[in-house]
Amino acid sequence: MAVARVPLIAGNWKMNLDHQQAIAFVQKLHWALKEAKHLDGTVEVGLFPPFTDLRTVQTLLDADKIPFALGAQDLSTKDSGAYTGEVSGAFLKKLNCTYVIIGHSERREYHAETDEIVAAKVQAALRHGLVPVICVGETLEQREESGPTAISVGQLEVALEGVPASAEIVVAYEPVWAIGTGQVASPEQAQEVCAALRAVIAAKLGQDAADRTRVLYGGSVKSGNIASFMREPDVDGALVGGASLVVDEFAAIIRFQKHVGV
Ligand code: 13P
């Protein structure tokens, strides 16, 4: 039986927008969406600013009653202690973060995050009541060698080790070859992998979890291609990088999701 999942449009700012720029951005985005009555609960908007912006953005969301969810881009596997430079999930929770991105390909590549580290971070997020946004995806070489689904399926299987069936998680399929390249996956390619990832969730956490868990596509999502992804049955939203930094473009992506229409 099909289960309605509220689409999630998540903006991963990566290392862009300082806390002052963040204020202007969030206010403009809210204005763009408020006018068009697009914040009625049929789509969830998530913002993932750099750590140094979180307090500022949280204060603004609270003060102006702006219904965007807040998330961080990473967290420590540890809860506290002598880990210079690390950020605890406890701190993120205290800042009203709902989500935390884990295992983004840029962390896997530039910070040598293994599947095991990703799994430990998922556990850390759940310990602190944060919803992990678990990122998986293959490089072009891996796709050619192992096919479209094997790498993402393998990464998700490890990340879900020890995750209870009742846990809320989000999964994001981000093919490395489509990130920041403008070389977007086709809707059919996204659907194929997202369906395979939902099958992993069903096998590991049960059918209920598979039915309610949002599986996102990420990689060169723009206002011009979001509708084609949202038409796919196993794509429940998008994790947007570059286009999430441009107010009008991100607002247009949010408006184009399936329950709101255009
Ligand atoms: P782009 O949308 O810039 O391709 O980035 C995708 C991404 O990595 C989101 O996490």
Boltz pocket constraint, residues with backbone or C-beta under 6 A from the ligand:
constraints:
  - pocket:
      binder: B
      contacts: [[A, 12], [A, 104], [A, 174], [A, 178], [A, 179], [A, 180], [A, 181], [A, 182], [A, 218], [A, 219], [A, 220], [A, 221], [A, 239], [A, 240], [A, 241], [A, 242], [A, 243]]
      max_distance: 6.0
